[in-house]
């Protein structure tokens, strides 16, 4: 099926083979100098370990050419899975801080990769530049400035990510400014912390989608609110299981959320770090959660409609989905 993916991280999508190549080229230190060793290290242990891996991988990226490489490879992998449009989180502030790559050089590199994706692969990418929880308010406003500066050059939204227990509401002035100035936002919430984080980001009028949001099932009032508002939720089942939010795929509430009328989309988050892919996530929808072809189509359509793609691009993808499911239903 032609697909749209809304919740995936560029740095979290780098394959171990590429990390090793970048580390060797740039003299970056890693816990192993073999691909097999890196795959073992990648295997999720706990959330602090995940953050350790994520930062170490980011430190292997030392030049604009490296940025272009990882975005090109990301788009090639999306194209191989028939993902026609992706909206990926990219933590430019971490690469600037740890690797010293100026934002203008990063964004030039990303735009070259985006052009390659459209020209050679027929796929689109929209970038979400995120504020990392724990950063200062001044730094958060700086990231917001980048989103504004590059809003006509592939950046589609302001993000909020990182460790939820480090807080959310301290960034409200940034998101209030975004709303006043017409900048949309997408915020991670309701993953490692409970429903209160979701309520927090819902108080940001600029926030039009929620990354994860799966802890909403703990609050009936929140479930009712989300069903009424139809705020899109970027659900990442394998990621949620890996970091211990739920003990197994069978225990994941995506089916409960769907049956309650919530606006659910399906995503992969950090695929190699969680040993998954977007196609495997859809496989779980069939094999574990027993979604029908029509339900899968409907969730995919949710993602298309919730995306920041142009109206023309949305119509094209929706038409392709219709043609695919018409054929599939006749098999």
C-alpha positions as CSV (number, residue, x, y, z in Angstrom):
1,X,0.0,0.0,0.0
2,X,1.2,3.5,-0.7
3,X,1.8,5.1,2.7
4,X,2.4,8.3,4.6
5,X,4.5,8.3,7.8
6,X,4.3,11.1,10.3
7,X,6.5,10.0,13.3
8,X,10.0,9.0,12.5
9,X,13.3,10.5,13.5
10,X,16.1,11.1,10.9
11,X,19.0,10.4,13.3
12,X,17.1,7.4,14.8
13,X,16.8,5.9,11.3
14,X,20.5,5.6,10.5
15,X,21.4,2.0,9.9
16,X,24.4,0.5,12.0
17,X,26.4,0.0,8.8
18,X,26.2,3.8,8.0
19,X,27.0,4.7,11.6
20,X,30.1,2.6,11.4
21,X,31.1,4.2,8.1
22,X,30.6,7.7,9.5
23,X,32.4,6.9,12.8
24,X,35.5,5.5,10.9
25,X,35.5,8.5,8.5
26,X,35.2,11.0,11.3
27,X,37.2,9.3,14.1
28,X,34.1,9.1,16.4
29,X,34.2,6.7,19.3
30,X,31.7,3.8,19.4
31,X,31.5,0.8,21.7
32,X,32.3,-1.5,18.7
33,X,34.1,-1.4,15.5
34,X,32.0,-4.1,13.8
35,X,28.5,-3.9,12.3
36,X,27.5,-7.0,14.3
37,X,28.7,-5.3,17.5
38,X,26.9,-2.1,16.7
39,X,23.7,-4.0,16.1
40,X,24.0,-5.6,19.6
41,X,24.7,-2.1,21.1
42,X,21.6,-0.7,19.2
43,X,19.3,-3.3,20.8
44,X,17.1,-1.4,23.2
45,X,17.8,-2.0,26.9
46,X,16.1,1.0,28.6
47,X,15.3,4.6,27.9
48,X,18.6,6.0,29.2
49,X,20.5,3.5,27.0
50,X,18.3,4.7,24.1
51,X,19.3,8.3,24.7
52,X,22.9,7.3,25.0
53,X,22.8,5.5,21.6
54,X,20.9,8.4,20.0
55,X,23.5,11.0,21.1
56,X,26.4,8.8,20.2
57,X,25.0,8.2,16.7
58,X,24.4,11.9,16.3
59,X,28.1,12.6,17.2
60,X,29.2,10.5,14.2
61,X,27.7,13.1,11.9
62,X,30.4,15.7,11.4
63,X,29.8,17.5,8.2
64,X,27.0,18.7,5.8
65,X,28.0,15.9,3.5
66,X,27.2,13.4,6.3
67,X,23.8,15.1,6.9
68,X,23.0,14.8,3.2
69,X,24.0,11.1,3.2
70,X,21.8,10.1,6.2
71,X,18.8,12.0,4.7
72,X,19.3,10.4,1.3
73,X,19.5,6.9,2.9
74,X,16.4,7.7,4.9
75,X,14.5,8.6,1.8
76,X,15.8,5.5,-0.1
77,X,14.5,3.3,2.8
78,X,11.2,5.0,2.8
79,X,10.8,4.6,-1.0
80,X,11.7,0.9,-0.7
81,X,8.6,0.6,1.6
82,X,6.4,2.7,-0.7
83,X,6.2,5.6,1.8
84,X,5.4,8.4,-0.6
85,X,5.5,11.2,2.0
86,X,7.3,11.4,5.3
87,X,7.3,14.0,8.1
88,X,10.4,13.4,10.1
89,X,11.8,14.9,13.2
90,X,15.3,16.3,12.9
91,X,17.2,17.5,15.9
92,X,19.3,20.2,14.3
93,X,20.2,21.7,17.7
94,X,22.0,18.5,18.8
95,X,24.1,18.4,15.6
96,X,24.9,22.1,16.1
97,X,25.8,21.6,19.7
98,X,27.8,18.4,19.6
99,X,29.2,18.5,16.0
100,X,29.5,22.2,15.3
101,X,27.6,22.1,12.0
102,X,25.9,25.5,11.5
103,X,22.2,25.4,10.9
104,X,22.4,27.0,7.4
105,X,24.9,24.2,6.3
106,X,22.7,21.5,7.8
107,X,19.6,22.8,6.0
108,X,21.3,23.2,2.7
109,X,22.4,19.6,2.9
110,X,18.9,18.4,3.9
111,X,17.4,20.4,0.9
112,X,19.8,18.7,-1.5
113,X,18.7,15.3,-0.2
114,X,15.0,16.3,-0.4
115,X,15.5,17.3,-4.0
116,X,17.2,14.0,-4.7
117,X,14.2,12.2,-3.1
118,X,11.7,14.0,-5.2
119,X,13.7,13.8,-8.5
120,X,15.0,10.2,-8.3
121,X,12.7,8.4,-5.9
122,X,9.3,10.2,-6.2
123,X,9.1,10.7,-2.5
124,X,8.6,13.8,-0.4
125,X,9.9,14.8,3.0
126,X,8.7,17.5,5.4
127,X,11.0,18.3,8.3
128,X,10.0,18.9,11.9
129,X,12.7,20.8,13.9
130,X,12.3,19.9,17.6
131,X,12.9,21.5,20.9
132,X,14.6,19.0,23.2
133,X,13.1,18.9,26.7
134,X,15.7,20.1,29.1
135,X,17.0,22.8,26.8
136,X,16.7,26.4,28.0
137,X,13.8,28.7,27.0
138,X,16.3,30.8,25.0
139,X,17.5,27.7,23.1
140,X,13.9,26.8,22.4
141,X,13.2,30.2,20.9
142,X,16.3,29.8,18.8
143,X,15.0,26.5,17.4
144,X,11.7,28.3,16.8
145,X,13.5,30.9,14.8
146,X,15.0,28.2,12.6
147,X,11.6,26.8,11.9
148,X,10.4,30.2,10.8
149,X,13.6,30.8,8.7
150,X,13.2,27.6,6.8
151,X,9.4,27.3,6.6
152,X,9.5,27.7,2.8
153,X,12.5,25.3,2.5
154,X,11.1,22.0,3.6
155,X,10.5,22.6,7.4
156,X,6.8,22.0,8.1
157,X,6.5,22.3,11.9
158,X,8.0,23.0,15.3
159,X,8.5,19.9,17.4
160,X,8.9,19.1,21.1
161,X,10.6,15.8,22.0
162,X,13.0,14.4,24.6
163,X,12.4,13.0,28.1
164,X,8.9,14.0,29.2
165,X,9.6,14.1,32.9
166,X,11.9,17.1,32.2
167,X,8.8,19.2,31.6
168,X,6.6,20.7,29.0
169,X,4.8,23.8,30.2
170,X,8.0,25.8,30.6
171,X,8.0,26.0,26.7
172,X,4.5,27.4,26.5
173,X,5.8,30.9,25.6
174,X,7.4,29.5,22.5
175,X,4.3,27.7,21.4
176,X,2.1,30.7,22.1
177,X,4.4,32.7,19.9
178,X,4.2,30.1,17.2
179,X,0.4,30.2,17.3
180,X,0.4,34.0,17.0
181,X,2.7,33.9,14.1
182,X,1.0,31.0,12.2
183,X,3.6,28.3,12.9
184,X,2.1,24.8,13.5
185,X,3.6,22.4,16.1
186,X,3.8,18.7,16.7
187,X,4.6,17.6,20.3
188,X,5.7,14.3,21.8
189,X,3.5,13.5,24.8
190,X,1.8,10.7,26.7
191,X,4.6,8.1,26.1
192,X,6.8,7.8,29.2
193,X,4.6,10.0,31.3
194,X,0.9,9.9,31.8
195,X,-2.2,11.7,30.5
196,X,-1.1,15.0,32.1
197,X,1.6,15.5,29.5
198,X,-1.1,15.2,26.7
199,X,-3.3,17.7,28.5
200,X,-0.2,20.0,28.7
201,X,0.5,20.0,24.9
202,X,-3.2,20.3,24.1
203,X,-3.0,23.6,25.9
204,X,-0.7,24.8,23.2
205,X,-3.0,26.1,20.5
206,X,-0.3,25.7,17.9
207,X,-0.1,22.0,18.5
208,X,-2.0,20.2,15.8
209,X,-0.7,16.6,16.2
210,X,0.5,14.5,19.1
211,X,3.5,12.2,18.9
212,X,2.6,8.9,20.7
213,X,-0.3,9.9,23.0
214,X,-0.9,6.3,24.0
215,X,-1.2,7.0,27.7
216,X,-4.5,8.7,26.9
217,X,-6.3,5.4,27.7
218,X,-5.6,6.1,31.4
219,X,-8.0,9.1,31.4
220,X,-11.6,8.6,30.2
221,X,-12.1,12.4,30.0
222,X,-9.1,12.7,27.8
223,X,-10.2,9.8,25.6
224,X,-13.5,11.6,25.1
225,X,-11.8,14.9,24.3
226,X,-9.5,13.3,21.7
227,X,-12.4,11.5,20.1
228,X,-14.3,14.8,19.8
229,X,-11.4,16.9,18.7
230,X,-10.0,14.3,16.3
231,X,-6.5,15.4,17.1
232,X,-4.2,13.1,15.1
233,X,-2.1,10.7,17.2
234,X,1.2,9.4,15.9
235,X,1.2,5.9,17.4
236,X,4.4,3.8,17.3
237,X,3.5,0.3,18.7
238,X,6.9,-1.4,18.7
239,X,8.7,1.7,20.1
240,X,6.2,1.8,23.0
241,X,6.8,-1.9,23.7
242,X,10.5,-1.6,23.5
243,X,10.8,1.3,26.0
244,X,8.5,-0.6,28.4
245,X,5.4,1.5,28.2
246,X,3.5,-1.7,27.5
247,X,4.8,-5.3,28.2
248,X,4.0,-6.7,24.8
249,X,2.3,-5.9,21.4
250,X,-0.7,-7.8,22.6
251,X,-1.0,-5.3,25.6
252,X,-0.7,-2.2,23.4
253,X,-3.9,-0.1,23.3
254,X,-4.0,0.9,19.6
255,X,-7.1,-1.3,19.0
256,X,-8.8,0.3,22.1
257,X,-7.9,3.8,20.8
258,X,-9.2,3.0,17.3
259,X,-12.4,1.5,18.6
260,X,-13.0,4.6,20.8
261,X,-13.0,6.7,17.6
262,X,-9.6,8.4,18.1
263,X,-7.7,9.7,15.0
264,X,-4.9,7.0,15.0
265,X,-2.0,6.9,12.6
266,X,0.8,4.2,12.5
267,X,4.5,5.0,12.6
268,X,7.9,3.5,13.2
269,X,9.7,6.1,15.4
270,X,13.4,5.0,15.4
271,X,13.2,1.8,13.2
272,X,16.7,0.3,13.5
273,X,17.0,1.1,17.2
274,X,13.7,-0.7,17.9
275,X,14.3,-3.5,15.4
276,X,11.3,-2.6,13.2
277,X,10.2,-0.8,10.0
278,X,7.1,0.9,8.9
279,X,6.0,-2.2,7.0
280,X,6.5,-4.3,10.1
281,X,4.4,-1.9,12.1
282,X,1.6,-2.4,9.6
283,X,2.2,-6.1,9.8
284,X,1.5,-5.9,13.5
285,X,-1.7,-4.1,12.8
286,X,-2.9,-7.2,10.8
287,X,-1.3,-10.0,12.8
288,X,-1.6,-8.8,16.4
289,X,-4.3,-6.1,16.4
290,X,-6.5,-7.8,13.7
291,X,-7.2,-4.7,11.7
292,X,-9.0,-5.3,8.5
293,X,-7.9,-4.0,5.1
294,X,-10.5,-1.2,5.3
295,X,-9.3,-0.2,8.8
296,X,-5.7,-0.1,7.6
297,X,-6.7,2.0,4.7
298,X,-8.6,4.4,7.0
299,X,-5.6,4.8,9.4
300,X,-3.4,5.5,6.4
301,X,-5.9,8.0,5.1
302,X,-5.8,9.6,8.5
303,X,-2.1,10.1,8.1
304,X,-2.4,11.6,4.7
305,X,-5.1,14.1,5.9
306,X,-3.1,15.0,9.0
307,X,0.1,15.6,7.0
308,X,1.4,19.0,5.9
309,X,1.7,17.8,2.3
310,X,0.2,20.1,-0.4
311,X,-3.4,19.5,-1.3
312,X,-2.3,18.3,-4.7
313,X,0.1,15.8,-3.2
314,X,-2.6,14.6,-0.8
315,X,-5.1,14.0,-3.6
316,X,-2.4,12.1,-5.5
317,X,-1.6,9.8,-2.6
318,X,-5.2,9.2,-1.7
319,X,-5.9,8.2,-5.3
320,X,-3.0,5.8,-5.2
321,X,-4.3,4.3,-1.9
322,X,-7.8,3.9,-3.4
323,X,-6.4,2.1,-6.5
324,X,-4.3,-0.2,-4.3
325,X,-7.0,-1.2,-1.9
326,X,-9.5,-1.7,-4.8
327,X,-7.1,-4.2,-6.3
328,X,-6.2,-5.8,-3.0
329,X,-9.8,-6.4,-2.1
330,X,-10.3,-8.4,-5.3
331,X,-7.4,-10.8,-4.6
